[in-house]
Amino acid sequence: MKKKERRLLAVDLSNQVWRNLHAHHQLRSSDGKFTGALYGFLTSLAAYIRDTEATDVVICKDSKPYLRSLIYPE
């Protein structure tokens, strides 16, 4: 039996939440809580995993101090 090739999917959490926040801004729970960003993130993640056939997933979150600020302070 041939061993399946591993494939890593790296997801930028901030980008995906921002993207889905605006794409699904109208979705709310029955008690009025906003759920669009979570719904969009999970459905997008599932699609990315399916499309890439990822065997491993890492979700990355950027936080201060941003390392990119050392390279480009402006």
PyMOL Python script that loads the backbone (N, CA, C, O; Angstrom):
from pymol import cmd

cmd.read_pdbstr("""\
ATOM      1  N   MET A   1       0.841  -1.176   0.000  1.00  0.00           N
ATOM      2  CA  MET A   1       0.000   0.000   0.000  1.00  0.00           C
ATOM      3  C   MET A   1       0.891   1.246   0.000  1.00  0.00           C
ATOM      4  O   MET A   1       1.840   1.341   0.778  1.00  0.00           O
ATOM      5  N   LYS A   2       0.578   2.184  -0.869  1.00  0.00           N
ATOM      6  CA  LYS A   2       1.347   3.409  -1.000  1.00  0.00           C
ATOM      7  C   LYS A   2       0.959   4.392   0.110  1.00  0.00           C
ATOM      8  O   LYS A   2      -0.221   4.616   0.377  1.00  0.00           O
ATOM      9  N   LYS A   3       1.979   4.970   0.747  1.00  0.00           N
ATOM     10  CA  LYS A   3       1.750   5.947   1.805  1.00  0.00           C
ATOM     11  C   LYS A   3       1.269   7.258   1.196  1.00  0.00           C
ATOM     12  O   LYS A   3       1.843   7.749   0.225  1.00  0.00           O
ATOM     13  N   LYS A   4       0.188   7.831   1.786  1.00  0.00           N
ATOM     14  CA  LYS A   4      -0.365   9.082   1.280  1.00  0.00           C
ATOM     15  C   LYS A   4       0.575  10.240   1.591  1.00  0.00           C
ATOM     16  O   LYS A   4       1.091  10.354   2.703  1.00  0.00           O
ATOM     17  N   GLU A   5       0.789  11.088   0.609  1.00  0.00           N
ATOM     18  CA  GLU A   5       1.615  12.276   0.780  1.00  0.00           C
ATOM     19  C   GLU A   5       0.915  13.247   1.719  1.00  0.00           C
ATOM     20  O   GLU A   5      -0.279  13.510   1.577  1.00  0.00           O
ATOM     21  N   ARG A   6       1.669  13.778   2.682  1.00  0.00           N
ATOM     22  CA  ARG A   6       1.103  14.756   3.609  1.00  0.00           C
ATOM     23  C   ARG A   6       1.106  16.132   2.955  1.00  0.00           C
ATOM     24  O   ARG A   6       2.018  16.486   2.208  1.00  0.00           O
ATOM     25  N   ARG A   7       0.072  16.888   3.255  1.00  0.00           N
ATOM     26  CA  ARG A   7      -0.067  18.221   2.685  1.00  0.00           C
ATOM     27  C   ARG A   7      -0.531  19.178   3.778  1.00  0.00           C
ATOM     28  O   ARG A   7      -1.556  18.955   4.423  1.00  0.00           O
ATOM     29  N   LEU A   8       0.242  20.251   3.978  1.00  0.00           N
ATOM     30  CA  LEU A   8      -0.052  21.227   5.021  1.00  0.00           C
ATOM     31  C   LEU A   8      -0.832  22.398   4.449  1.00  0.00           C
ATOM     32  O   LEU A   8      -0.481  22.942   3.402  1.00  0.00           O
ATOM     33  N   LEU A   9      -1.881  22.776   5.140  1.00  0.00           N
ATOM     34  CA  LEU A   9      -2.661  23.960   4.796  1.00  0.00           C
ATOM     35  C   LEU A   9      -2.446  24.975   5.913  1.00  0.00           C
ATOM     36  O   LEU A   9      -2.794  24.709   7.064  1.00  0.00           O
ATOM     37  N   ALA A  10      -1.876  26.136   5.588  1.00  0.00           N
ATOM     38  CA  ALA A  10      -1.675  27.222   6.548  1.00  0.00           C
ATOM     39  C   ALA A  10      -2.745  28.281   6.299  1.00  0.00           C
ATOM     40  O   ALA A  10      -2.896  28.767   5.178  1.00  0.00           O
ATOM     41  N   VAL A  11      -3.477  28.630   7.336  1.00  0.00           N
ATOM     42  CA  VAL A  11      -4.595  29.565   7.221  1.00  0.00           C
ATOM     43  C   VAL A  11      -4.301  30.806   8.059  1.00  0.00           C
ATOM     44  O   VAL A  11      -3.939  30.699   9.231  1.00  0.00           O
ATOM     45  N   ASP A  12      -4.458  31.979   7.457  1.00  0.00           N
ATOM     46  CA  ASP A  12      -4.292  33.259   8.152  1.00  0.00           C
ATOM     47  C   ASP A  12      -5.629  33.600   8.811  1.00  0.00           C
ATOM     48  O   ASP A  12      -6.576  34.007   8.137  1.00  0.00           O
ATOM     49  N   LEU A  13      -5.698  33.430  10.126  1.00  0.00           N
ATOM     50  CA  LEU A  13      -6.945  33.633  10.856  1.00  0.00           C
ATOM     51  C   LEU A  13      -7.492  35.043  10.691  1.00  0.00           C
ATOM     52  O   LEU A  13      -8.675  35.215  10.398  1.00  0.00           O
ATOM     53  N   SER A  14      -6.656  36.045  10.873  1.00  0.00           N
ATOM     54  CA  SER A  14      -7.126  37.437  10.791  1.00  0.00           C
ATOM     55  C   SER A  14      -7.732  37.742   9.428  1.00  0.00           C
ATOM     56  O   SER A  14      -8.794  38.357   9.337  1.00  0.00           O
ATOM     57  N   ASN A  15      -7.054  37.310   8.373  1.00  0.00           N
ATOM     58  CA  ASN A  15      -7.548  37.558   7.019  1.00  0.00           C
ATOM     59  C   ASN A  15      -8.880  36.860   6.788  1.00  0.00           C
ATOM     60  O   ASN A  15      -9.802  37.451   6.226  1.00  0.00           O
ATOM     61  N   GLN A  16      -8.986  35.621   7.211  1.00  0.00           N
ATOM     62  CA  GLN A  16     -10.213  34.861   6.971  1.00  0.00           C
ATOM     63  C   GLN A  16     -11.394  35.398   7.769  1.00  0.00           C
ATOM     64  O   GLN A  16     -12.515  35.446   7.262  1.00  0.00           O
ATOM     65  N   VAL A  17     -11.151  35.801   9.010  1.00  0.00           N
ATOM     66  CA  VAL A  17     -12.240  36.369   9.814  1.00  0.00           C
ATOM     67  C   VAL A  17     -12.703  37.685   9.196  1.00  0.00           C
ATOM     68  O   VAL A  17     -13.904  37.922   9.067  1.00  0.00           O
ATOM     69  N   TRP A  18     -11.758  38.538   8.816  1.00  0.00           N
ATOM     70  CA  TRP A  18     -12.103  39.827   8.192  1.00  0.00           C
ATOM     71  C   TRP A  18     -12.895  39.610   6.903  1.00  0.00           C
ATOM     72  O   TRP A  18     -13.914  40.259   6.667  1.00  0.00           O
ATOM     73  N   ARG A  19     -12.412  38.693   6.083  1.00  0.00           N
ATOM     74  CA  ARG A  19     -13.072  38.400   4.803  1.00  0.00           C
ATOM     75  C   ARG A  19     -14.496  37.907   5.021  1.00  0.00           C
ATOM     76  O   ARG A  19     -15.427  38.368   4.361  1.00  0.00           O
ATOM     77  N   ASN A  20     -14.660  36.971   5.948  1.00  0.00           N
ATOM     78  CA  ASN A  20     -15.978  36.383   6.186  1.00  0.00           C
ATOM     79  C   ASN A  20     -16.895  37.282   6.998  1.00  0.00           C
ATOM     80  O   ASN A  20     -18.118  37.168   6.912  1.00  0.00           O
ATOM     81  N   LEU A  21     -16.312  38.170   7.781  1.00  0.00           N
ATOM     82  CA  LEU A  21     -17.101  39.157   8.507  1.00  0.00           C
ATOM     83  C   LEU A  21     -17.908  40.000   7.525  1.00  0.00           C
ATOM     84  O   LEU A  21     -19.078  40.301   7.763  1.00  0.00           O
ATOM     85  N   HIS A  22     -17.273  40.375   6.428  1.00  0.00           N
ATOM     86  CA  HIS A  22     -17.941  41.213   5.429  1.00  0.00           C
ATOM     87  C   HIS A  22     -18.776  40.409   4.441  1.00  0.00           C
ATOM     88  O   HIS A  22     -19.783  40.898   3.929  1.00  0.00           O
ATOM     89  N   ALA A  23     -18.364  39.198   4.179  1.00  0.00           N
ATOM     90  CA  ALA A  23     -19.120  38.375   3.228  1.00  0.00           C
ATOM     91  C   ALA A  23     -20.438  37.873   3.819  1.00  0.00           C
ATOM     92  O   ALA A  23     -21.406  37.659   3.089  1.00  0.00           O
ATOM     93  N   HIS A  24     -20.474  37.687   5.135  1.00  0.00           N
ATOM     94  CA  HIS A  24     -21.662  37.114   5.786  1.00  0.00           C
ATOM     95  C   HIS A  24     -22.167  38.015   6.916  1.00  0.00           C
ATOM     96  O   HIS A  24     -22.579  37.528   7.969  1.00  0.00           O
ATOM     97  N   HIS A  25     -22.132  39.317   6.694  1.00  0.00           N
ATOM     98  CA  HIS A  25     -22.487  40.290   7.721  1.00  0.00           C
ATOM     99  C   HIS A  25     -23.931  40.205   8.185  1.00  0.00           C
ATOM    100  O   HIS A  25     -24.256  40.706   9.262  1.00  0.00           O
ATOM    101  N   GLN A  26     -24.796  39.589   7.410  1.00  0.00           N
ATOM    102  CA  GLN A  26     -26.209  39.538   7.741  1.00  0.00           C
ATOM    103  C   GLN A  26     -26.581  38.375   8.659  1.00  0.00           C
ATOM    104  O   GLN A  26     -27.696  38.346   9.181  1.00  0.00           O
ATOM    105  N   LEU A  27     -25.666  37.403   8.873  1.00  0.00           N
ATOM    106  CA  LEU A  27     -26.008  36.212   9.657  1.00  0.00           C
ATOM    107  C   LEU A  27     -25.960  36.491  11.154  1.00  0.00           C
ATOM    108  O   LEU A  27     -24.965  36.981  11.688  1.00  0.00           O
ATOM    109  N   ARG A  28     -27.073  36.160  11.814  1.00  0.00           N
ATOM    110  CA  ARG A  28     -27.166  36.330  13.269  1.00  0.00           C
ATOM    111  C   ARG A  28     -27.857  35.102  13.849  1.00  0.00           C
ATOM    112  O   ARG A  28     -28.633  34.427  13.173  1.00  0.00           O
ATOM    113  N   SER A  29     -27.555  34.827  15.123  1.00  0.00           N
ATOM    114  CA  SER A  29     -28.203  33.711  15.806  1.00  0.00           C
ATOM    115  C   SER A  29     -29.624  34.115  16.195  1.00  0.00           C
ATOM    116  O   SER A  29     -30.023  35.263  16.005  1.00  0.00           O
ATOM    117  N   SER A  30     -30.376  33.172  16.737  1.00  0.00           N
ATOM    118  CA  SER A  30     -31.765  33.458  17.101  1.00  0.00           C
ATOM    119  C   SER A  30     -31.873  34.523  18.191  1.00  0.00           C
ATOM    120  O   SER A  30     -32.899  35.195  18.297  1.00  0.00           O
ATOM    121  N   ASP A  31     -30.819  34.685  19.005  1.00  0.00           N
ATOM    122  CA  ASP A  31     -30.859  35.731  20.027  1.00  0.00           C
ATOM    123  C   ASP A  31     -30.135  37.002  19.593  1.00  0.00           C
ATOM    124  O   ASP A  31     -29.861  37.872  20.420  1.00  0.00           O
ATOM    125  N   GLY A  32     -29.821  37.114  18.298  1.00  0.00           N
ATOM    126  CA  GLY A  32     -29.279  38.333  17.737  1.00  0.00           C
ATOM    127  C   GLY A  32     -27.763  38.453  17.721  1.00  0.00           C
ATOM    128  O   GLY A  32     -27.230  39.467  17.271  1.00  0.00           O
ATOM    129  N   LYS A  33     -27.067  37.442  18.200  1.00  0.00           N
ATOM    130  CA  LYS A  33     -25.606  37.506  18.196  1.00  0.00           C
ATOM    131  C   LYS A  33     -25.081  37.281  16.779  1.00  0.00           C
ATOM    132  O   LYS A  33     -25.584  36.443  16.031  1.00  0.00           O
ATOM    133  N   PHE A  34     -24.063  38.049  16.442  1.00  0.00           N
ATOM    134  CA  PHE A  34     -23.472  37.964  15.112  1.00  0.00           C
ATOM    135  C   PHE A  34     -22.718  36.638  14.967  1.00  0.00           C
ATOM    136  O   PHE A  34     -21.893  36.296  15.814  1.00  0.00           O
ATOM    137  N   THR A  35     -23.002  35.897  13.897  1.00  0.00           N
ATOM    138  CA  THR A  35     -22.362  34.595  13.680  1.00  0.00           C
ATOM    139  C   THR A  35     -21.764  34.453  12.278  1.00  0.00           C
ATOM    140  O   THR A  35     -21.214  33.404  11.943  1.00  0.00           O
ATOM    141  N   GLY A  36     -21.867  35.492  11.468  1.00  0.00           N
ATOM    142  CA  GLY A  36     -21.434  35.403  10.076  1.00  0.00           C
ATOM    143  C   GLY A  36     -19.965  35.074   9.891  1.00  0.00           C
ATOM    144  O   GLY A  36     -19.614  34.257   9.039  1.00  0.00           O
ATOM    145  N   ALA A  37     -19.099  35.703  10.685  1.00  0.00           N
ATOM    146  CA  ALA A  37     -17.665  35.466  10.540  1.00  0.00           C
ATOM    147  C   ALA A  37     -17.313  34.022  10.892  1.00  0.00           C
ATOM    148  O   ALA A  37     -16.512  33.391  10.203  1.00  0.00           O
ATOM    149  N   LEU A  38     -17.906  33.504  11.954  1.00  0.00           N
ATOM    150  CA  LEU A  38     -17.638  32.117  12.350  1.00  0.00           C
ATOM    151  C   LEU A  38     -18.166  31.141  11.305  1.00  0.00           C
ATOM    152  O   LEU A  38     -17.464  30.214  10.901  1.00  0.00           O
ATOM    153  N   TYR A  39     -19.404  31.355  10.871  1.00  0.00           N
ATOM    154  CA  TYR A  39     -19.983  30.489   9.837  1.00  0.00           C
ATOM    155  C   TYR A  39     -19.121  30.510   8.580  1.00  0.00           C
ATOM    156  O   TYR A  39     -18.782  29.458   8.038  1.00  0.00           O
ATOM    157  N   GLY A  40     -18.770  31.697   8.122  1.00  0.00           N
ATOM    158  CA  GLY A  40     -17.969  31.824   6.910  1.00  0.00           C
ATOM    159  C   GLY A  40     -16.596  31.202   7.057  1.00  0.00           C
ATOM    160  O   GLY A  40     -16.102  30.551   6.136  1.00  0.00           O
ATOM    161  N   PHE A  41     -15.969  31.401   8.224  1.00  0.00           N
ATOM    162  CA  PHE A  41     -14.647  30.825   8.465  1.00  0.00           C
ATOM    163  C   PHE A  41     -14.708  29.302   8.397  1.00  0.00           C
ATOM    164  O   PHE A  41     -13.881  28.680   7.731  1.00  0.00           O
ATOM    165  N   LEU A  42     -15.668  28.704   9.071  1.00  0.00           N
ATOM    166  CA  LEU A  42     -15.756  27.243   9.095  1.00  0.00           C
ATOM    167  C   LEU A  42     -16.105  26.650   7.733  1.00  0.00           C
ATOM    168  O   LEU A  42     -15.559  25.614   7.354  1.00  0.00           O
ATOM    169  N   THR A  43     -17.007  27.292   6.994  1.00  0.00           N
ATOM    170  CA  THR A  43     -17.343  26.768   5.674  1.00  0.00           C
ATOM    171  C   THR A  43     -16.177  26.952   4.703  1.00  0.00           C
ATOM    172  O   THR A  43     -15.923  26.086   3.865  1.00  0.00           O
ATOM    173  N   SER A  44     -15.472  28.074   4.814  1.00  0.00           N
ATOM    174  CA  SER A  44     -14.296  28.296   3.969  1.00  0.00           C
ATOM    175  C   SER A  44     -13.198  27.294   4.300  1.00  0.00           C
ATOM    176  O   SER A  44     -12.580  26.725   3.400  1.00  0.00           O
ATOM    177  N   LEU A  45     -12.954  27.077   5.593  1.00  0.00           N
ATOM    178  CA  LEU A  45     -11.930  26.127   6.012  1.00  0.00           C
ATOM    179  C   LEU A  45     -12.231  24.730   5.484  1.00  0.00           C
ATOM    180  O   LEU A  45     -11.337  24.042   4.991  1.00  0.00           O
ATOM    181  N   ALA A  46     -13.469  24.317   5.586  1.00  0.00           N
ATOM    182  CA  ALA A  46     -13.854  23.005   5.075  1.00  0.00           C
ATOM    183  C   ALA A  46     -13.610  22.910   3.567  1.00  0.00           C
ATOM    184  O   ALA A  46     -13.136  21.887   3.072  1.00  0.00           O
ATOM    185  N   ALA A  47     -13.933  23.974   2.848  1.00  0.00           N
ATOM    186  CA  ALA A  47     -13.711  23.981   1.395  1.00  0.00           C
ATOM    187  C   ALA A  47     -12.227  23.948   1.059  1.00  0.00           C
ATOM    188  O   ALA A  47     -11.817  23.251   0.131  1.00  0.00           O
ATOM    189  N   TYR A  48     -11.412  24.702   1.810  1.00  0.00           N
ATOM    190  CA  TYR A  48      -9.968  24.703   1.562  1.00  0.00           C
ATOM    191  C   TYR A  48      -9.377  23.321   1.809  1.00  0.00           C
ATOM    192  O   TYR A  48      -8.547  22.847   1.034  1.00  0.00           O
ATOM    193  N   ILE A  49      -9.805  22.680   2.884  1.00  0.00           N
ATOM    194  CA  ILE A  49      -9.303  21.339   3.189  1.00  0.00           C
ATOM    195  C   ILE A  49      -9.701  20.364   2.090  1.00  0.00           C
ATOM    196  O   ILE A  49      -8.886  19.557   1.643  1.00  0.00           O
ATOM    197  N   ARG A  50     -10.937  20.440   1.664  1.00  0.00           N
ATOM    198  CA  ARG A  50     -11.423  19.555   0.598  1.00  0.00           C
ATOM    199  C   ARG A  50     -10.684  19.821  -0.715  1.00  0.00           C
ATOM    200  O   ARG A  50     -10.246  18.885  -1.384  1.00  0.00           O
ATOM    201  N   ASP A  51     -10.547  21.085  -1.077  1.00  0.00           N
ATOM    202  CA  ASP A  51      -9.933  21.435  -2.364  1.00  0.00           C
ATOM    203  C   ASP A  51      -8.443  21.113  -2.422  1.00  0.00           C
ATOM    204  O   ASP A  51      -7.934  20.706  -3.467  1.00  0.00           O
ATOM    205  N   THR A  52      -7.753  21.292  -1.318  1.00  0.00           N
ATOM    206  CA  THR A  52      -6.307  21.050  -1.305  1.00  0.00           C
ATOM    207  C   THR A  52      -5.951  19.634  -0.877  1.00  0.00           C
ATOM    208  O   THR A  52      -4.804  19.204  -1.000  1.00  0.00           O
ATOM    209  N   GLU A  53      -6.958  18.909  -0.369  1.00  0.00           N
ATOM    210  CA  GLU A  53      -6.748  17.561   0.178  1.00  0.00           C
ATOM    211  C   GLU A  53      -5.696  17.594   1.285  1.00  0.00           C
ATOM    212  O   GLU A  53      -4.851  16.705   1.384  1.00  0.00           O
ATOM    213  N   ALA A  54      -5.764  18.632   2.111  1.00  0.00           N
ATOM    214  CA  ALA A  54      -4.810  18.805   3.207  1.00  0.00           C
ATOM    215  C   ALA A  54      -4.947  17.679   4.220  1.00  0.00           C
ATOM    216  O   ALA A  54      -6.052  17.259   4.562  1.00  0.00           O
ATOM    217  N   THR A  55      -3.800  17.198   4.692  1.00  0.00           N
ATOM    218  CA  THR A  55      -3.781  16.196   5.754  1.00  0.00           C
ATOM    219  C   THR A  55      -3.513  16.847   7.104  1.00  0.00           C
ATOM    220  O   THR A  55      -3.821  16.278   8.151  1.00  0.00           O
ATOM    221  N   ASP A  56      -2.937  18.042   7.070  1.00  0.00           N
ATOM    222  CA  ASP A  56      -2.625  18.791   8.287  1.00  0.00           C
ATOM    223  C   ASP A  56      -3.026  20.247   8.082  1.00  0.00           C
ATOM    224  O   ASP A  56      -2.900  20.789   6.984  1.00  0.00           O
ATOM    225  N   VAL A  57      -3.509  20.870   9.150  1.00  0.00           N
ATOM    226  CA  VAL A  57      -3.938  22.269   9.077  1.00  0.00           C
ATOM    227  C   VAL A  57      -3.336  23.023  10.251  1.00  0.00           C
ATOM    228  O   VAL A  57      -3.355  22.548  11.387  1.00  0.00           O
ATOM    229  N   VAL A  58      -2.803  24.200   9.964  1.00  0.00           N
ATOM    230  CA  VAL A  58      -2.342  25.098  11.017  1.00  0.00           C
ATOM    231  C   VAL A  58      -3.031  26.440  10.793  1.00  0.00           C
ATOM    232  O   VAL A  58      -3.066  26.963   9.679  1.00  0.00           O
ATOM    233  N   ILE A  59      -3.579  26.982  11.879  1.00  0.00           N
ATOM    234  CA  ILE A  59      -4.252  28.275  11.805  1.00  0.00           C
ATOM    235  C   ILE A  59      -3.356  29.281  12.505  1.00  0.00           C
ATOM    236  O   ILE A  59      -3.059  29.148  13.692  1.00  0.00           O
ATOM    237  N   CYS A  60      -2.929  30.292  11.754  1.00  0.00           N
ATOM    238  CA  CYS A  60      -1.951  31.265  12.237  1.00  0.00           C
ATOM    239  C   CYS A  60      -2.642  32.556  12.648  1.00  0.00           C
ATOM    240  O   CYS A  60      -3.543  33.044  11.966  1.00  0.00           O
ATOM    241  N   LYS A  61      -2.202  33.095  13.773  1.00  0.00           N
ATOM    242  CA  LYS A  61      -2.731  34.369  14.260  1.00  0.00           C
ATOM    243  C   LYS A  61      -1.562  35.316  14.472  1.00  0.00           C
ATOM    244  O   LYS A  61      -0.581  34.968  15.128  1.00  0.00           O
ATOM    245  N   ASP A  62      -1.669  36.494  13.923  1.00  0.00           N
ATOM    246  CA  ASP A  62      -0.644  37.517  14.060  1.00  0.00           C
ATOM    247  C   ASP A  62      -0.958  38.343  15.303  1.00  0.00           C
ATOM    248  O   ASP A  62      -2.110  38.709  15.534  1.00  0.00           O
ATOM    249  N   SER A  63       0.054  38.634  16.096  1.00  0.00           N
ATOM    250  CA  SER A  63      -0.167  39.465  17.280  1.00  0.00           C
ATOM    251  C   SER A  63       1.031  40.379  17.512  1.00  0.00           C
ATOM    252  O   SER A  63       2.135  40.111  17.038  1.00  0.00           O
ATOM    253  N   LYS A  64       0.800  41.441  18.233  1.00  0.00           N
ATOM    254  CA  LYS A  64       1.855  42.414  18.503  1.00  0.00           C
ATOM    255  C   LYS A  64       2.858  41.829  19.479  1.00  0.00           C
ATOM    256  O   LYS A  64       2.463  41.073  20.366  1.00  0.00           O
ATOM    257  N   PRO A  65       4.131  42.144  19.354  1.00  0.00           N
ATOM    258  CA  PRO A  65       4.732  43.003  18.334  1.00  0.00           C
ATOM    259  C   PRO A  65       4.874  42.244  17.014  1.00  0.00           C
ATOM    260  O   PRO A  65       5.344  41.106  16.987  1.00  0.00           O
ATOM    261  N   TYR A  66       4.472  42.873  15.953  1.00  0.00           N
ATOM    262  CA  TYR A  66       4.521  42.248  14.634  1.00  0.00           C
ATOM    263  C   TYR A  66       5.964  42.186  14.154  1.00  0.00           C
ATOM    264  O   TYR A  66       6.650  43.207  14.128  1.00  0.00           O
ATOM    265  N   LEU A  67       6.424  41.020  13.779  1.00  0.00           N
ATOM    266  CA  LEU A  67       7.796  40.875  13.302  1.00  0.00           C
ATOM    267  C   LEU A  67       8.034  41.663  12.023  1.00  0.00           C
ATOM    268  O   LEU A  67       9.151  42.108  11.763  1.00  0.00           O
ATOM    269  N   ARG A  68       6.985  41.835  11.225  1.00  0.00           N
ATOM    270  CA  ARG A  68       7.154  42.588   9.984  1.00  0.00           C
ATOM    271  C   ARG A  68       7.502  44.043  10.262  1.00  0.00           C
ATOM    272  O   ARG A  68       8.083  44.711   9.407  1.00  0.00           O
ATOM    273  N   SER A  69       7.152  44.547  11.455  1.00  0.00           N
ATOM    274  CA  SER A  69       7.455  45.932  11.832  1.00  0.00           C
ATOM    275  C   SER A  69       8.956  46.149  11.970  1.00  0.00           C
ATOM    276  O   SER A  69       9.429  47.273  11.800  1.00  0.00           O
ATOM    277  N   LEU A  70       9.710  45.105  12.273  1.00  0.00           N
ATOM    278  CA  LEU A  70      11.166  45.232  12.357  1.00  0.00           C
ATOM    279  C   LEU A  70      11.761  45.487  10.990  1.00  0.00           C
ATOM    280  O   LEU A  70      12.750  46.210  10.867  1.00  0.00           O
ATOM    281  N   ILE A  71      11.165  44.897   9.950  1.00  0.00           N
ATOM    282  CA  ILE A  71      11.662  45.039   8.592  1.00  0.00           C
ATOM    283  C   ILE A  71      11.157  46.338   7.960  1.00  0.00           C
ATOM    284  O   ILE A  71      11.894  47.032   7.259  1.00  0.00           O
ATOM    285  N   TYR A  72       9.883  46.651   8.224  1.00  0.00           N
ATOM    286  CA  TYR A  72       9.272  47.837   7.624  1.00  0.00           C
ATOM    287  C   TYR A  72       8.473  48.581   8.703  1.00  0.00           C
ATOM    288  O   TYR A  72       7.265  48.377   8.823  1.00  0.00           O
ATOM    289  N   PRO A  73       9.131  49.438   9.485  1.00  0.00           N
ATOM    290  CA  PRO A  73       8.483  50.106  10.615  1.00  0.00           C
ATOM    291  C   PRO A  73       7.279  50.992  10.255  1.00  0.00           C
ATOM    292  O   PRO A  73       6.358  51.130  11.061  1.00  0.00           O
ATOM    293  N   GLU A  74       7.275  51.588   9.066  1.00  0.00           N
ATOM    294  CA  GLU A  74       6.170  52.472   8.687  1.00  0.00           C
ATOM    295  C   GLU A  74       4.893  51.707   8.549  1.00  0.00           C
ATOM    296  O   GLU A  74       3.855  52.290   8.234  1.00  0.00           O
TER     297      GLU A  74
END
""", "prot")
cmd.dss("prot")
cmd.show_as("cartoon", "prot")
cmd.util.cbc("prot")
cmd.orient("prot")
